[in-house]
Amino acid sequence: MSKPIIFGEIEGIEEGYHFNNRKEMMPTSFHRNWGAGIDGNAKEGTAAIVLSGGYEDDLDFGEEIIYTGAGGNDSNTGKQIRDQTWEKGNAGLIISMDQGLPVRVIRGSTHRSEFSPQNGYSYAGLYSVVDAWEETGKSGFKICRFRLEYSGNNQSKKTVQQIELDYSERTKKRIESTILRIVRDTKVALQIKRLYNFKCQVCQISIPTKLGHYAEGAHIKPLGKPHNGDDNPNNLICLCPNHHIMFDKGVFSIKDDLQLIGLSGELTINDNHTLNLSNLQYHRQTHGFE
């Protein structure tokens, strides 16, 4: 696969798009691998998966998918014949979960699901990897499992909150549902996180994961209406999950000289990262610090 991996939407291919075969996906890098179901690697992450009925442990609830990782199965029967490992595309799905990278989900006609097309392949939209674990599958071998939730922009589909509520009811493990935060970072946010080596600009903590470190890109002036902030490096900072929530909730803010308000200390800043001071002012104003 010589083409570069591309995360997110591909221009000209909208949700519901139909492909006659796998080869039609390759020229645009929509899914670059003709044979394997996972398009990704342990360094960059996984950008796309194909559900084609090749794994007996897959579960498809529409906006929520319990996906079996790649490897160790008999291609003719779909049964596992050896253990799976956390390598290659499976490792890539971990990277996508940790870094908030969106995954394109494609369903094939051979995938046993009411949501599958009668022929060829259909694009189901963008999903976020929200959980990963290993367990013993139906055939007695270790498998890598992933829970993906729909996170695209189709308003006719369930929201993340509704998906989580359904999941809570289905598992019946708790009475009160807990909403899981879906963090799907933009390419610009990922650049900022890498600039700071995934260390929080407030506490300097970098959270270790199985395959690297985790941090979140926080927009100073929020995207979308009514705030209309820009997805620009000058509107982004790298934070740990705790400080991201605290910043979004207005527990603390940042002065123009980068001193923190509401917390002690100051914001660490890289020489190659310049913030838009008007965005800092907007955050202070909207959270009552000015």
Secondary structure, DSSP 8 states (H G I E B T S, - for coil): --S----S-BTTB-TT-EESSGGGGTTTTSS--SS-SEEEETTTEEEEEEE-S--TT-EE-SSEEEEE-SSSB-TTT--B-S---S-HHHHHHHHHHHHT--EEEEEETTS-STTS-SSSEEEEEEEEEEEEEEEE-TTSSEEEEEEEEE-SS-TTS--HHHHHHHHHHHHT--SS----------HHHHHHHHHTTT--TTT---EEETTEEE-EEEESS-SSTTT----SGGGEEEE-HHHHHHHHTTS-EE-TTSBEESSSSB----TT----HHHHHHHHHHTT--
